[in-house]
Amino acid sequence: MYPEDLKYTETHEWARCEEKLVAVGITSYASEQLSDIVYVELPAEGEETTKGAPFGTLESVKAVSDIYSPISGKIEEANHRLQDEPELLNNDPYGQGWIIKISPTKEEDLDGLMDAAAYEKFVEEQEEVEE
């Protein structure tokens, strides 16, 4: 259900290693919970971000939510397409819906994230609590 090549956070972001950069986005579970995303506030390229700290916000028809960084590092790229096409986060969260790319300062940050199986189990537990 969740791509095997990604790492996941408890706040429903994903991280994908792409050579020297780490792409970051939100999971399909997060996009489903938010429903229709209508606006994305992106950080400035060149900013530093810290693991667990918010770096932007998503606005949906339901709520405004922070997006948290899964790792520490420098934001090298922001997906500016999302400003005109925020629906990419709902339609293609693991592809064209990536949000930022980070040059990591601590490689070990990725080690603390969940793999796909652990994230799937985490989501199932979350859903059970909500019922």
Buried (B, 14 or more C-beta within 10 A) or exposed (E): EBBEEBBBBEBBBBBBBEEEBBBBBBBBBBBEBBEEBEEBBBBEEEEBBBBBEBBBEBBBEEEEBEBBBBBBBBBBBBBEEBEEBBBBBBEBBBEBBBBBBBBBBEEEBBEEBBEBEEBBEBBEEEEEEEE
